[in-house]
């Protein structure tokens, strides 16, 4: 991935989903947990989706994310 060196590992991002009580999280919720901008968070989540770790859906104008059963 081009750009700034990630300060949070993919495993740390995935652990947010694994430890959260809800089965899915919005981009804003993940961004808040990471203390990242929503734009930066979307890029990281999209990368994890392309690797098969996450799935997403547009719900009410917001992207929601959940762990893929393929991981």
C-alpha positions in Angstrom: 0.0 0.0 0.0 1.4 3.4 -1.0 1.5 6.4 1.3 2.3 6.8 4.9 3.7 3.9 6.9 0.8 2.3 8.9 1.0 3.0 12.6 -1.5 0.3 13.4 -1.2 -3.3 12.2 -3.8 -5.2 10.3 -4.1 -7.5 13.2 -4.8 -4.6 15.6 -7.6 -3.4 13.3 -9.1 -6.9 13.1 -8.9 -7.3 16.8 -11.2 -4.3 17.2 -13.9 -6.4 15.3 -13.1 -9.5 17.3 -13.4 -7.9 20.7 -16.4 -5.6 20.0 -19.8 -6.6 21.3 -21.6 -5.7 18.0 -21.3 -8.0 14.9 -20.5 -5.0 12.7 -19.0 -1.5 13.0 -19.3 1.7 11.0 -16.3 3.3 9.5 -16.7 6.1 12.0 -16.6 3.7 14.9 -13.5 2.1 13.7 -11.9 5.5 13.0 -12.7 6.5 16.6 -11.1 3.4 18.0 -8.0 3.9 15.9 -7.9 7.7 16.3 -7.6 8.0 12.5 -9.5 10.1 10.0 -12.5 8.4 8.3 -10.7 8.7 4.9 -7.6 6.9 6.3 -9.7 4.3 8.0 -11.7 3.5 4.8 -8.4 2.9 2.9 -7.2 0.4 5.6 -10.6 -1.3 5.8 -10.8 -1.6 2.0 -7.4 -3.2 1.9 -8.5 -5.7 4.5 -11.6 -6.4 2.5 -9.6 -7.0 -0.7 -7.5 -9.5 1.3 -10.7 -11.3 2.3 -10.6 -10.4 6.0 -13.6 -8.0 6.0 -16.9 -7.4 4.2 -18.9 -4.2 4.0 -22.3 -2.9 3.1 -23.8 0.6 2.7 -26.5 1.1 5.3 -28.3 4.4 5.7 -25.5 6.3 3.9 -22.8 4.8 6.1 -20.4 1.9 5.3 -20.6 -0.9 7.9 -18.0 -3.5 8.2 -17.8 -7.1 9.6 -15.4 -9.9 9.8 -15.5 -12.2 6.7 -16.2 -15.9 7.3 -13.4 -16.5 4.8 -10.6 -15.4 7.2 
